[in-house]
Amino acid sequence: MSGPTEKKLSRRRFLGLSSCALATVTVGSQVKVLRALAKTGEVGEPTTLPTKDIFTSCGMCVNKCGVIARVRDGVIFKLDPNPNFVKSRAMLCARGNSGTKVVYDPDRLKYPLIRVGKRGEGKWRRASWEEALDLVAKNMNEIGDKYTRAGMMFASTEGTFQEHFFLQLAECYGSPNTLRHPSLCLSSNIQGFGATYGTNPTPDVLNADYIIMSGANRSEALITPDSIDMLKGDGGRRKLIYLDPRFTKTAAKADEWYPIKPGTDMAFILAMIHVIVNEGLYARDFVKTQTVGFDQLIPHIAPYTPEWASTECDIPAADIRRIAREFAAAAPKAVYYQGRRSSFFANDTQMRRAMAILNAVIGNWDVKGGLVPNSSIKLTAHEYLAPWYDDVPVRLEDGAVAYLAEKDGSWPLFRDRVLEGKPYPVKGMMIYKQNVVSSVPNRAKTLKMMDQMDFICTIDITMSDTAWLSDVVLPEATYLERQDPLEGLGGLVPVVAFRQPCIEAMFESKPNLWIMQQIAKRLGDEIYEQFDFTMDEHIHHQVKNNPKILEDLKSKGVYLESEEPVYGKTFGKKLKTKSGKIEIYSEKYAEKGLDPLPVYQSPTAVPSGKYRLVVGRHAYFTHGTTANVSYLHDIMPNNALWLNPVEAQRLGLKNGQMVRVKSSVGEEQLPLEVTQKIRPDTVYMAHGFGVISKGLTNIYGKGGCDAALIEEKTCPISGNVAMHETFVEIFPA
């Protein structure tokens, strides 16, 4: 019979447990093992250790929800939602509940490691911090001397609260080559809405009466408070229209779901604009006083009729016309929701522009239930003076696209230039919690890029695929073990969040600030001077103009100045656009030689015998970072390829059998899921599986990796990755 530490949670059991009951399972069966892991690696009897409840913020995804850590006998007993944290509506998802398992994961990185075999062999030796840091600094200095400081690149991800210090080190070291997550996420979103409104606003989901979503699967790709507010509304008048080639959880909650042909969202949007403008349903006074370019829009949308769009996107013309009329009738409490998702096609920025224009013509700007510019709470910035280096060139992929974000870059375009060695060589990689190998399309090309590196260092909490291929791996303390800077979270109701250690950092893990300080110290006094402060000093500097922020954080776990959104902040003021108004017609784009109004181009037709591969998120995992967490892995131990039953029958394939999925850049094996929840010309697989790292013991050898299959197409305006332009073939394994 299995002992208590060997029992597993079934999916039904996990979903049925409250956070309290879930934590009871954790402590009741694992406490001896967890404490033993933290000390000697052997099981021992519990001792009397601190008991306390601590306000902090979740670190399982980008939402940073407020939590209360219940510490009992020195162990994090459970995590509860912070009832004061309005952004997450006092709720905590399955990922947040599983956060304790990140701390007590046997797979977590425990000590600095130095590679002793070939890259990817998994041969390491334990090193002291002093030896590992000396080696990192030595290689950084050697690469800087040989290739200029642009020869080192720095890649990081958002959501950590300490990413700022990593980027500070990059700037003080002198490298222009920083790569961040937005080029794999929402760069084109920011660019498209920014070109129209001067900012990327937030939809007032809670108060909107009519919402249209294109592929923004908010019931699974969780964003607070939108995922929660989507299911609420004023008096039950909410209507949700959802477009997606997959029948997702959001589709299940929608009033109407349309399995749109991938890549044709812009056709649907332009047809809606056509109806609203030609039938005079637009907000005339608002358009006249608050926008520029409407006169150019009228002839532009003339050919984009619902009948034309119907043939493009496989949605009946009558439905497009009705939805357009309903949308305009619900204005201004109606939003075409732009979401926070990766680009799907190379025209994604212009598709976002079309979304922004549609919202503008119904006059939903800065009003209740519409699109609202984000508010923020000001914290005093941490200032530093980075050294100046005369010989450092511009960033590697400078000029590759029309509007390249200086700090974010464009991963595929950067990688191509690294492989070419032009305009200069990049030979070193510093990685902070960004799993480049599994997140950037065309994994084979990423591996080739890494093979050309003289040195790779990864800072993380787990042995990711990227860490597995590094030369030095440095263990960061988890979010429940460290003090982080205060973080202002903008939105309709802005808040300030913070993290404080719930227990002492286990093993030899260290917070990122400490790691950056130690590397800076070894790089030279001029760099180290910019890091000569403690976290406590940094936090008190952030609140020096408003000490109440820190007081409220300590007593409530959150600071906010209002629990309700403020509307109309921009009325009577100039927007951050060239004209100071909402730009339907973009002079900025015209001057760059770009289409000043969105021009539709049909997506490439799916070749005979192939399928379009689409990606998407789900509520269990945050991209690929939580797939190895045991509680979440118990819910979803593998990924599968979704295929429509008609196509499965045609190919002679059965549900559950192993299949080979082949694209022009790679091939993967995974189980087949035959389902009516997807269009016949499309297939889907979840992200986060098919890993290379044997250090991720729960998911190694499980499923297939989407990054190994997806081709690296990009948006020519923003440089964002186009995730849905890959075709695959399917064969029995």
C-alpha positions in Angstrom: 0.0 0.0 0.0 1.2 3.5 -0.8 2.4 5.7 2.0 0.9 9.1 2.5 3.8 10.9 0.7 3.2 8.8 -2.4 -0.5 9.4 -2.9 -1.4 11.5 -6.0 -4.2 13.9 -6.5 -6.6 13.0 -9.3 -7.8 15.8 -11.6 -11.3 15.6 -10.1 -10.0 15.7 -6.6 -7.7 18.7 -7.3 -10.5 20.8 -8.9 -12.9 19.9 -6.1 -10.6 21.0 -3.2 -10.8 24.5 -1.7 -7.5 26.3 -1.1 -7.8 25.3 2.5 -8.4 21.7 1.8 -5.7 21.6 -0.8 -3.2 23.0 1.6 -4.3 20.4 4.2 -3.3 17.7 1.8 0.0 19.4 1.2 1.0 19.7 4.8 -0.5 16.5 6.1 1.3 14.3 3.6 4.5 16.2 2.8 5.7 18.4 5.7 8.4 16.0 6.9 9.7 15.5 3.4 9.7 19.2 2.6 11.6 20.2 5.6 14.0 17.4 5.1 14.6 18.5 1.5 15.4 22.0 2.8 18.1 20.8 5.1 19.8 17.4 4.6 17.9 15.7 1.9 16.7 13.1 4.3 13.3 12.7 6.1 13.3 13.9 9.7 10.9 14.8 12.4 9.4 18.3 12.4 10.7 20.9 14.8 9.1 24.0 16.2 9.5 26.8 13.7 7.8 30.1 13.0 4.0 30.4 12.6 2.8 33.5 10.7 0.5 34.9 8.0 2.3 37.1 5.4 1.0 39.4 2.7 2.8 38.9 -0.6 2.2 38.6 -4.4 1.8 35.5 -6.5 4.6 34.8 -9.0 3.1 32.0 -11.0 2.2 34.3 -14.0 2.2 38.0 -15.0 -0.9 38.9 -13.1 0.9 39.2 -9.7 -2.3 38.6 -7.7 -2.3 39.4 -4.0 -2.0 36.4 -1.7 -1.6 35.6 2.0 1.0 32.9 2.8 0.0 30.8 5.8 3.3 29.6 7.4 3.0 26.9 10.0 6.0 25.4 11.8 8.3 27.0 9.3 6.5 25.6 6.3 4.3 27.4 3.8 1.1 25.6 4.8 -1.1 27.1 2.1 -1.7 30.2 0.0 -5.0 32.2 0.2 -6.2 35.1 -1.9 -5.8 38.5 -0.4 -9.4 39.9 0.0 -8.0 43.5 -0.3 -6.5 42.9 -3.7 -9.1 44.4 -6.1 -7.2 43.5 -9.3 -7.7 39.8 -8.7 -11.2 40.2 -7.2 -9.9 38.4 -4.1 -9.5 35.2 -6.0 -6.7 32.8 -6.6 -6.5 30.3 -9.5 -5.1 26.7 -9.6 -1.7 28.0 -10.6 -1.6 30.4 -7.6 -2.8 27.6 -5.3 0.0 25.4 -6.5 2.7 28.0 -5.7 3.8 26.2 -2.6 5.0 23.3 -4.7 7.4 25.5 -6.5 9.2 26.1 -3.3 9.3 22.5 -2.2 9.8 21.0 -5.7 12.6 18.3 -5.6 13.5 19.5 -9.2 14.2 23.1 -8.2 17.7 24.4 -8.6 19.5 24.2 -5.3 23.1 25.2 -5.9 25.3 27.0 -8.5 26.2 24.5 -11.2 29.0 24.5 -13.7 28.9 22.3 -16.9 31.5 19.6 -17.1 30.3 17.7 -20.2 29.2 18.8 -23.6 26.2 21.2 -23.7 23.0 19.2 -23.4 24.7 16.1 -21.8 23.4 17.1 -18.4 26.8 16.7 -16.7 27.3 19.3 -13.9 29.3 19.8 -10.9 28.2 21.7 -7.8 30.1 25.0 -7.4 30.4 27.6 -4.7 28.8 31.0 -5.4 32.2 32.6 -5.5 33.6 30.2 -8.1 30.4 30.4 -10.3 30.3 34.2 -10.1 34.0 34.5 -10.9 33.5 32.4 -14.0 30.5 34.4 -15.1 32.3 37.8 -14.7 35.5 36.4 -16.4 33.6 35.3 -19.5 31.6 38.6 -19.7 34.8 40.6 -19.5 36.6 38.4 -22.1 33.7 38.6 -24.5 33.4 42.4 -24.0 37.2 42.8 -24.6 37.1 40.7 -27.8 33.8 41.6 -29.4 32.9 44.9 -27.7 30.2 44.8 -25.0 27.6 44.3 -27.7 29.0 40.8 -27.9 26.9 39.8 -24.8 23.1 39.6 -25.1 20.7 39.7 -22.2 17.3 37.9 -22.3 14.7 38.2 -19.6 11.0 37.8 -18.9 8.4 39.9 -17.2 6.5 39.3 -14.0 9.4 38.8 -11.6 9.6 42.3 -9.9 13.4 42.0 -10.1 13.8 42.0 -13.9 14.7 45.7 -13.6 18.0 44.9 -11.9 18.9 42.5 -14.7 18.3 45.1 -17.3 20.2 47.6 -15.3 23.2 45.2 -15.3 22.9 44.9 -19.1 23.0 48.7 -19.5 25.8 49.2 -17.0 27.8 46.5 -18.7 27.2 48.3 -21.9 25.2 45.9 -24.1 22.4 47.3 -26.3 21.2 43.7 -26.9 18.3 43.0 -24.5 15.6 40.6 -25.6 12.3 40.5 -23.6 9.1 38.6 -23.8 6.9 41.1 -25.7 8.3 40.1 -29.1 6.8 36.7 -28.4 3.7 38.2 -26.9 2.0 41.5 -27.3 4.4 43.8 -29.3 2.0 44.2 -32.2 -0.9 44.8 -29.9 1.0 47.7 -28.2 2.1 49.1 -31.6 -1.3 48.9 -33.3 -3.3 50.5 -30.5 -0.5 52.9 -29.7 -0.4 54.2 -33.3 -4.1 54.9 -33.0 -4.6 56.1 -29.4 -1.1 56.9 -28.3 -1.4 54.2 -25.7 -2.6 50.6 -25.3 -5.9 51.0 -23.3 -7.7 48.5 -21.1 -11.2 47.3 -22.0 -13.7 48.0 -19.2 -14.9 44.4 -19.3 -16.9 44.5 -16.1 -19.1 47.4 -17.3 -19.3 46.6 -21.0 -22.7 45.4 -22.4 -21.3 43.9 -25.6 -17.9 42.3 -26.0 -16.3 40.7 -29.1 -13.1 38.6 -28.6 -10.9 37.3 -31.4 -8.8 34.4 -30.1 -8.4 36.0 -26.7 -9.2 33.0 -24.6 -9.8 34.7 -21.3 -11.3 31.7 -19.5 -8.0 29.9 -19.9 -5.4 32.5 -20.8 -6.0 34.2 -17.5 -5.7 38.0 -17.1 -7.0 39.7 -14.0 -9.5 41.1 -13.6 -10.8 40.5 -17.2 -11.1 36.7 -16.9 -13.3 37.2 -13.8 -15.2 40.3 -15.0 -16.0 38.6 -18.3 -18.5 36.3 -16.5 -20.1 39.3 -14.7 -21.9 42.3 -16.0 -24.5 44.9 -15.3 -27.9 43.3 -14.7 -27.3 40.3 -17.0 -27.3 42.4 -20.2 -23.8 41.2 -21.2 -23.4 39.7 -24.7 -20.2 37.9 -25.7 -19.3 37.1 -29.3 -16.2 34.9 -29.6 -14.2 34.1 -32.7 -11.7 31.3 -32.6 -11.0 28.2 -34.7 -11.1 26.2 -31.4 -14.0 25.7 -29.1 -12.3 26.9 -25.9 -13.6 27.4 -22.4 -14.3 31.0 -23.5 -16.4 29.7 -26.4 -18.4 27.7 -24.0 -19.2 30.8 -22.0 -20.0 32.9 -25.1 -23.4 33.8 -26.4 -22.2 33.1 -29.9 -19.1 31.2 -31.1 -17.8 31.3 -34.7 -15.0 29.0 -35.8 -13.4 31.7 -37.9 -10.8 30.8 -40.5 -7.4 31.6 -39.0 -5.9 34.8 -40.3 -9.2 36.5 -41.4 -10.1 38.4 -38.3 -9.3 41.7 -40.1 -11.8 40.9 -42.8 -14.5 40.5 -40.1 -13.5 43.7 -38.4 -13.4 45.8 -41.7 -16.8 44.5 -42.7 -18.2 45.6 -39.3 -16.7 49.1 -39.9 -18.3 49.0 -43.4 -21.7 48.4 -41.9 -21.4 50.9 -39.1 -20.1 53.7 -41.3 -22.4 53.1 -44.3 -25.5 52.8 -42.2 -24.7 55.9 -40.2 -24.4 54.0 -36.9 -21.1 55.6 -35.9 -20.7 58.2 -33.1 -20.9 61.3 -35.3 -20.0 64.0 -32.8 -17.2 62.0 -31.3 -15.7 61.1 -34.6 -15.8 64.7 -35.7 -14.2 66.2 -32.6 -11.9 63.5 -31.3 -10.5 61.7 -34.4 -8.6 62.4 -37.6 -8.8 60.5 -40.8 -12.4 59.5 -40.9 -12.9 61.0 -44.4 -10.1 58.8 -45.7 -11.7 55.8 -44.0 -15.1 56.1 -45.9 -13.8 55.2 -49.4 -11.2 52.8 -47.9 -13.8 50.4 -46.4 -16.2 50.5 -49.4 -15.1 47.1 -50.9 -15.1 45.4 -47.5 -18.7 44.3 -47.4 -20.1 41.6 -45.2 -20.7 39.4 -48.3 -17.0 39.7 -49.2 -15.9 39.0 -45.6 -18.1 36.0 -45.4 -16.2 34.2 -48.1 -12.9 35.1 -46.3 -13.7 34.2 -42.7 -16.5 31.6 -43.0 -19.0 33.6 -41.0 -22.4 34.3 -42.6 -22.8 37.8 -44.0 -26.1 38.2 -42.2 -24.4 37.5 -38.9 -21.6 40.0 -39.6 -24.2 42.6 -40.4 -26.3 41.9 -37.3 -23.3 41.8 -35.0 -22.1 45.2 -36.4 -25.5 46.7 -35.7 -25.8 45.2 -32.2 -22.3 46.4 -31.4 -23.1 50.0 -32.5 -26.4 50.0 -30.7 -24.7 48.9 -27.4 -22.1 51.8 -27.7 -20.4 53.3 -26.0 -20.6 50.3 -23.6 -19.2 48.0 -26.2 -15.7 46.8 -26.8 -13.8 44.8 -29.4 -11.4 43.3 -27.0 -7.8 43.4 -28.1 -6.5 41.0 -25.4 -3.0 40.3 -24.4 -1.8 37.5 -26.7 0.9 36.7 -29.2 0.7 37.7 -32.8 -1.0 35.1 -35.0 -0.1 36.5 -38.5 2.4 38.8 -40.1 -0.4 41.4 -40.5 -1.1 41.5 -36.8 -0.2 45.1 -36.1 -2.6 46.2 -38.9 -5.2 43.9 -37.6 -4.9 45.6 -34.2 -5.2 48.9 -35.9 -8.5 47.7 -37.5 -9.7 46.8 -34.0 -8.7 50.2 -32.6 -10.5 52.0 -35.5 -13.6 50.0 -35.0 -13.7 50.9 -31.3 -13.0 54.5 -32.2 -15.9 55.0 -34.6 -18.5 53.9 -32.0 -17.1 56.4 -29.5 -16.2 54.1 -26.7 -13.0 56.0 -25.7 -12.4 56.7 -22.0 -16.0 56.0 -20.9 -17.6 53.4 -18.7 -17.9 50.1 -20.5 -15.5 51.1 -23.2 -11.8 51.4 -23.9 -10.1 53.3 -21.0 -6.5 54.5 -20.8 -4.6 53.0 -18.0 -4.1 54.8 -14.7 -1.0 54.3 -12.5 0.4 55.1 -9.1 3.7 56.9 -9.2 6.6 55.4 -7.3 9.9 57.2 -7.1 12.2 55.7 -9.7 15.5 54.1 -8.9 18.1 56.2 -10.8 21.5 55.1 -11.8 24.3 56.4 -14.1 25.4 53.7 -16.5 29.0 54.0 -17.7 29.6 55.2 -21.3 31.4 53.0 -23.8 32.6 54.6 -27.0 33.0 51.5 -29.1 29.5 49.9 -28.6 27.4 49.7 -31.8 23.6 49.9 -32.0 21.6 46.8 -31.2 22.1 43.9 -33.5 18.8 43.9 -35.4 18.4 47.7 -35.5 16.4 48.8 -38.6 15.0 45.3 -39.2 11.4 46.4 -38.8 9.6 49.7 -38.8 9.1 50.1 -35.1 11.5 47.9 -33.0 11.1 48.3 -29.3 14.5 49.2 -28.0 14.5 47.0 -24.9 12.4 44.2 -26.2 13.9 43.6 -29.7 12.7 40.8 -32.0 13.8 37.3 -31.1 13.7 35.7 -34.6 15.3 38.6 -36.3 18.0 38.9 -33.7 18.7 35.2 -33.9 19.1 35.4 -37.6 21.8 38.1 -37.3 23.6 36.1 -34.6 23.8 33.2 -37.0 25.0 35.4 -39.8 27.6 37.1 -37.5 26.5 40.4 -39.0 26.8 43.3 -38.5 28.9 42.0 -35.6 29.4 38.8 -33.6 27.4 38.0 -30.5 29.1 35.3 -28.5 27.6 35.4 -24.9 24.2 35.0 -23.4 22.9 36.0 -20.0 19.4 34.6 -19.4 17.1 35.6 -16.6 14.1 33.2 -16.4 13.4 33.4 -20.1 13.2 29.9 -21.6 14.4 30.8 -25.0 14.7 27.2 -26.2 11.0 26.4 -25.8 9.5 29.8 -26.5 11.1 31.1 -29.7 9.8 29.4 -32.9 12.1 27.1 -34.8 13.8 25.4 -31.9 16.5 23.9 -34.2 17.6 27.3 -35.2 17.8 28.4 -31.5 19.9 25.4 -30.7 22.2 26.3 -33.6 22.5 29.9 -32.2 23.4 28.6 -28.8 25.9 26.2 -30.2 27.8 29.3 -31.6 28.0 30.9 -28.2 31.3 31.0 -26.3 29.4 31.3 -23.0 25.9 31.0 -21.6 24.7 31.7 -18.1 21.1 31.1 -16.9 19.5 32.4 -13.7 16.3 30.5 -12.9 14.5 28.4 -10.3 14.2 25.2 -12.4 16.4 23.5 -14.9 14.6 24.8 -18.0 15.6 23.7 -21.5 17.7 26.9 -21.7 19.4 26.2 -18.4 20.1 22.7 -19.5 22.1 24.0 -22.4 24.0 26.6 -20.4 27.6 26.7 -19.1 26.7 28.1 -15.7 23.3 27.9 -13.9 22.6 30.1 -10.9 19.7 29.3 -8.6 17.3 32.2 -7.8 15.2 32.2 -4.7 11.5 31.6 -5.4 9.0 34.4 -5.1 7.9 33.1 -1.7 11.5 33.3 -0.4 12.6 36.8 -1.3 11.9 40.5 -0.8 11.1 42.2 -4.0 10.8 45.9 -5.0 7.4 47.5 -5.0 5.6 47.1 -8.3 3.0 49.5 -9.7 0.4 47.6 -11.6 -1.4 50.0 -14.0 -5.0 49.5 -15.2 -8.5 50.7 -14.7 -7.9 50.5 -10.9 -4.1 50.8 -10.4 -2.5 49.2 -7.4 0.9 48.8 -5.8 2.0 45.3 -5.0 5.0 43.8 -3.2 6.6 40.6 -2.2 8.2 39.7 1.1 9.9 36.5 2.2 7.5 34.0 3.7 10.4 31.6 4.7 14.1 31.9 4.4 15.5 31.0 1.0 16.2 27.3 0.8 19.4 25.6 -0.1 21.8 28.1 -1.6 19.3 30.0 -3.7 19.7 33.8 -3.8 17.5 36.8 -4.9 18.3 38.3 -8.3 19.4 41.6 -6.8 22.1 39.9 -4.8 23.3 38.0 -7.9 23.4 41.2 -10.0 25.4 43.0 -7.2 27.9 40.2 -7.0 28.4 40.1 -10.8 28.7 43.9 -10.9 31.3 43.8 -8.1 33.4 41.5 -10.3 32.9 43.6 -13.4 34.5 46.7 -11.8 33.9 49.5 -9.4 32.2 51.8 -11.9 29.5 49.2 -12.5 29.2 48.1 -8.9 28.7 51.7 -7.7 25.3 51.6 -9.5 24.3 48.6 -7.4 25.5 49.8 -4.0 22.2 49.7 -2.1 20.1 47.3 -0.2 16.6 46.1 -1.1 15.3 47.9 2.0 16.9 51.2 0.9 15.5 50.7 -2.6 11.9 50.2 -1.3 12.0 53.2 1.0 13.3 55.3 -1.9 10.3 54.2 -4.0 7.9 55.5 -1.4 9.8 58.6 -0.2 7.1 60.9 -1.6 4.2 58.8 -0.2 5.1 56.7 2.9 1.5 55.6 3.2 2.1 53.2 0.3 4.4 51.0 2.4 2.2 51.3 5.5 -0.8 50.0 3.5 1.3 47.2 2.0 2.3 46.0 5.4 -1.2 46.2 6.8 -3.3 45.2 3.8 -0.9 43.7 1.3 -1.9 46.2 -1.4 -2.0 50.0 -1.9 -4.7 51.7 -4.0 -6.1 55.2 -4.1 -9.6 54.2 -5.4 -11.6 51.1 -5.8 -13.5 52.4 -8.9 -12.2 53.4 -12.3 -11.9 57.0 -13.2 -13.3 57.9 -16.6 -12.8 60.9 -18.9 -9.2 61.6 -17.8 -8.2 62.4 -21.4 -11.2 64.7 -22.2 -9.9 68.1 -23.2 -6.3 66.9 -23.4 -4.1 65.9 -26.2 -3.4 62.2 -26.8 0.2 61.0 -27.3 -0.3 60.8 -31.1 1.1 63.1 -33.8 -2.2 64.9 -34.1 -3.1 64.8 -30.4 -6.3 62.9 -31.4 -7.3 59.4 -32.2 -5.7 58.6 -35.5 -7.9 56.6 -37.8 -5.6 57.5 -40.7 -2.0 57.3 -39.5 0.2 60.0 -40.9 3.1 58.4 -38.9 2.6 55.1 -40.9 2.3 56.9 -44.2 5.6 58.7 -43.6 7.2 55.3 -43.0 5.8 53.9 -46.2 3.3 51.7 -44.3 -0.4 51.5 -45.0 -2.0 54.4 -43.2 -5.2 52.4 -43.0 -5.4 48.6 -42.5 -5.3 46.8 -45.9 -6.5 43.2 -45.8 -4.6 40.4 -47.4 -5.9 36.9 -47.5 -3.8 34.3 -45.5 -2.0 31.7 -47.5 -4.3 28.8 -48.3 -3.7 25.6 -46.4 -1.9 23.2 -48.8 -3.6 19.9 -49.7 -2.8 17.2 -47.1 -1.6 19.7 -44.5 -3.1 21.6 -41.6 -2.6 25.0 -40.1 -1.0 24.7 -36.6 -2.4 27.1 -34.0 -1.3 27.8 -30.5 -3.1 28.9 -27.4 -3.0 29.0 -23.6 -4.9 27.2 -20.9 -5.6 27.8 -17.3 -3.2 25.1 -15.9 0.1 26.4 -17.1 1.8 29.7 -17.5 3.4 29.3 -20.9 6.0 26.5 -20.2 7.1 27.6 -16.8 4.6 25.7 -14.6 4.2 22.5 -16.6 6.5 20.6 -14.2 4.7 21.7 -11.0 3.4 18.4 -9.7 -0.1 19.6 -8.7 -0.7 21.1 -12.2 1.0 18.2 -13.9 -1.5 15.9 -12.2 -4.3 17.8 -14.0 -2.6 17.8 -17.4 0.3 15.3 -17.6 0.7 15.5 -21.4 -0.3 17.5 -24.4 -2.1 16.2 -27.4 -2.7 17.2 -31.0 -6.3 18.3 -31.6 -7.7 17.0 -34.9 -11.2 17.2 -36.3 -13.0 13.8 -36.6 -13.6 14.2 -40.3 -9.9 14.5 -41.0 -9.0 11.8 -38.5 -11.3 9.4 -40.4 -9.8 10.4 -43.7 -6.3 9.7 -42.4 -7.3 6.5 -40.7 -6.2 7.8 -37.3 -7.8 7.1 -33.9 -8.2 9.0 -30.7 -5.3 8.5 -28.4 -2.8 7.0 -30.8 0.7 8.5 -31.2 1.2 10.6 -34.3 4.2 12.3 -35.9 3.6 16.0 -36.6 6.0 17.4 -39.2 6.6 21.0 -40.4 9.2 22.5 -42.6 11.5 23.1 -39.5 10.9 20.1 -37.3 9.1 17.0 -36.3 7.5 16.0 -32.9 5.5 13.0 -31.6 2.5 13.2 -29.3 -0.9 11.6 -28.7 -3.8 12.5 -30.9 -7.1 13.9 -29.6 -9.9 13.6 -32.0 -12.4 16.3 -31.3 -15.1 18.4 -32.8 -13.7 21.4 -31.0 -11.5 22.5 -33.9 -12.0 23.3 -37.6 -11.1 20.6 -40.1 -8.3 22.6 -41.7 -6.6 23.4 -38.3 -4.8 21.5 -35.6 -3.8 22.7 -32.1 -1.3 21.6 -29.4 -0.7 23.0 -26.0 2.6 24.7 -25.1 5.0 23.6 -22.4 5.8 19.9 -23.4 8.4 18.1 -25.4 11.2 19.4 -23.2 14.9 18.7 -23.7 15.8 19.1 -20.0 16.0 15.9 -18.0 16.0 18.2 -14.9 12.2 18.5 -15.4 11.4 15.0 -14.3 7.6 15.3 -14.4 7.4 16.3 -18.1 10.6 15.0 -19.7 9.6 12.6 -22.4 6.0 13.8 -22.4 4.3 15.2 -25.5 5.6 17.4 -28.2 7.1 20.9 -28.4 5.3 23.5 -30.5 8.5 25.6 -30.8 10.1 22.7 -32.6 7.4 23.0 -35.3 6.5 26.7 -35.7 8.3 28.6 -38.4 9.7 32.0 -37.5 7.5 34.4 -39.4 7.4 38.0 -38.1 5.3 41.2 -38.2 7.3 43.7 -40.4 6.0 46.6 -38.3 6.6 45.5 -34.7 8.9 42.5 -35.1 6.5 40.3 -33.2 6.4 36.6 -33.9 3.6 35.3 -36.1 2.6 32.0 -34.5 -0.1 30.8 -36.9 1.7 30.7 -40.3 3.0 27.2 -40.1 1.5 24.1 -41.9 2.0 20.6 -40.7 1.5 17.0 -41.9 0.3 14.2 -39.7 1.5 10.6 -39.8 1.0 7.5 -37.6 4.0 7.2 -35.2 
